[in-house]
Amino acid sequence: MAANEVTHTELTALEQSLCDALVPLATALRARASGLPEDRMWAEDPVEVSLSALAGWKVVDSAVSRLTARAARTAGSYGASYEQLGAAWGITRQGARKKWPDAVDRPSAAAERGTVELFGGTAELFLESSSGSWRWTGRGADGTDGTADGGSPCGSKEEAAAYAGAFLKEHAEGDVG
C-alpha cells in the first residue's frame, strides 16, 4: 500500500467523524429552512430533509476547499513544487498549478537571470519585469559592449542566450570560424 493510500477502516472512521461533525450544522440549516421545532424538523418530507443534509455537505465541501488551498500554499511557502503538490493530490503538475495558482512562489530573482560566457566574452541575461521579456547585455572579448535590440524582445531565456551567444561570437578575438 502506498503511503498516501487510506485503508477501509481509516476511511470508515473518517466518514463517521464527518457525519458526526455535520449533524449540528445540518440541524441549524434545517431549523432555519423549515421553521419547525427540533423534535419535528427531521420527520418531514424526505426530499426536504435530504436537501438540508446536502446543503450542510456543501458548506463542508467549501471549507475543505479552503483548507486544502491553505495546505497547498503552506507547502509551497516551504519550497514544494507544483509537481510535488500534484503528486500529493493525485493530479498532474499542470493540474496543481491550475487548482492552486498562487501556491508556489515565483522563481527567485536568481532564476530570472543567467550568464553566458563564450568566445572570451560574457553576457548577462535577465527577465524584464515590466514586459516579461528576456533581454541581455554583454561585452565581447574585443571590448565591444552590446545589448538586446530594444525592438526585439526575446520570448525565453534560451532565445536571449542564443542572441547573446551570436553577439559574443561576432566580437571574439581572433578567428572563430
C-alpha positions in Angstrom: 0.0 0.0 0.0 1.3 3.5 -0.9 2.0 5.9 1.8 -0.9 8.2 0.8 -3.5 5.4 0.4 -6.2 5.1 3.0 -7.3 1.8 4.4 -11.0 0.8 4.5 -11.0 1.1 8.3 -9.5 4.6 8.2 -12.0 5.7 5.5 -14.9 4.4 7.5 -13.7 6.2 10.7 -13.2 9.4 8.7 -16.7 9.3 7.2 -18.2 8.6 10.6 -16.4 11.6 12.1 -17.5 13.8 9.2 -21.1 12.7 9.6 -20.9 13.4 13.4 -19.5 16.9 12.7 -22.2 17.6 10.1 -25.2 16.9 12.5 -25.1 20.3 14.3 -24.6 22.2 11.1 -27.3 20.3 9.2 -29.7 20.8 12.2 -29.1 24.5 12.2 -29.7 24.7 8.4 -32.8 22.6 8.7 -34.2 24.6 11.5 -33.8 27.9 9.6 -35.2 26.4 6.4 -38.2 24.6 7.9 -39.1 26.9 10.9 -40.2 23.7 12.7 -39.3 22.8 16.3 -36.3 20.4 16.6 -38.5 17.4 17.6 -40.4 17.6 14.3 -38.0 19.1 11.7 -36.4 15.7 10.7 -39.8 14.0 10.4 -40.9 16.0 7.4 -40.8 15.4 3.7 -37.7 13.1 2.9 -36.7 15.3 0.0 -36.6 18.4 2.1 -34.7 16.6 4.9 -32.2 15.2 2.3 -31.7 18.6 0.8 -30.9 20.1 4.2 -28.2 17.4 4.6 -26.9 18.2 1.1 -26.8 21.9 1.9 -24.7 21.0 5.0 -22.3 19.0 2.9 -21.9 22.0 0.6 -20.7 24.1 3.5 -18.2 21.3 4.4 -17.1 21.0 0.8 -16.3 24.7 0.7 -14.4 24.6 4.0 -12.4 21.6 2.8 -11.5 23.5 -0.4 -10.3 26.5 1.6 -8.3 24.2 3.9 -6.7 22.3 1.0 -5.7 25.6 -0.7 -4.2 26.8 2.6 -2.3 23.5 2.9 -1.0 23.9 -0.7 0.1 27.4 -0.1 1.9 26.4 3.1 3.7 23.6 1.3 4.6 26.0 -1.5 5.9 28.5 1.0 8.3 25.8 2.3 9.6 25.1 -1.2 7.2 22.4 -2.5 6.9 22.4 -6.3 3.7 22.1 -8.3 4.9 18.6 -9.3 5.0 17.7 -5.6 1.6 19.3 -4.9 0.1 17.4 -7.8 1.6 14.1 -6.6 0.2 14.6 -3.2 -3.3 15.4 -4.6 -3.1 12.7 -7.3 -3.1 15.1 -10.2 -0.5 16.4 -12.7 1.8 19.3 -12.2 -0.3 21.4 -14.5 -3.5 20.4 -12.7 -1.9 21.5 -9.4 -0.9 24.8 -10.9 -4.5 25.3 -12.2 -6.1 24.2 -8.8 -3.8 26.4 -6.6 -2.3 29.1 -8.9 -0.7 31.1 -6.1 0.6 28.1 -4.0 4.2 28.1 -5.3 6.3 31.3 -5.2 7.5 32.6 -8.5 11.1 31.8 -9.2 13.6 33.9 -7.3 15.5 36.7 -8.9 18.5 34.3 -9.4 16.3 32.1 -11.6 15.3 35.1 -13.6 18.9 35.8 -14.5 21.7 34.0 -16.3 25.2 34.3 -17.7 26.6 33.3 -21.0 30.4 33.0 -21.3 31.6 32.2 -24.8 34.5 33.1 -27.1 36.2 35.1 -24.3 33.2 37.4 -23.7 30.4 37.5 -21.2 26.7 38.3 -21.4 24.2 38.7 -18.6 20.6 37.5 -19.3 17.7 39.0 -17.3 13.9 38.9 -17.3 12.5 42.4 -17.7 9.7 42.6 -15.2 7.7 45.3 -16.9 7.3 43.4 -20.2 8.0 39.8 -19.2 10.6 39.7 -22.0 14.1 38.3 -21.8 17.0 40.7 -22.5 20.7 40.5 -22.5 23.7 42.8 -22.1 27.3 41.8 -22.8 30.9 42.6 -23.6 32.7 40.7 -26.3 36.3 39.6 -26.0 37.3 42.5 -28.2 35.9 45.0 -25.7 32.7 45.8 -27.6 29.6 46.3 -25.5 26.2 45.1 -26.7 22.6 44.8 -25.6 19.5 43.1 -26.8 17.8 45.2 -29.5 15.1 47.2 -27.8 12.7 46.3 -30.6 13.3 42.6 -30.4 12.4 41.2 -27.0 13.1 37.5 -26.5 10.4 35.2 -25.5 12.5 32.9 -23.5 15.8 32.7 -21.6 17.2 30.3 -24.2 16.3 32.7 -27.0 18.1 35.6 -25.2 21.1 33.3 -24.7 21.2 32.4 -28.4 21.3 36.1 -29.4 23.9 36.9 -26.7 26.0 33.9 -27.9 25.8 35.2 -31.5 27.0 38.6 -30.3 29.9 37.1 -28.3 30.9 35.0 -31.4 30.9 38.1 -33.6 33.1 40.0 -31.1 35.5 37.3 -30.2 39.3 37.9 -30.5 40.9 36.0 -33.3 39.2 33.8 -35.9 36.3 31.8 -34.5 35.2 30.5 -37.9 
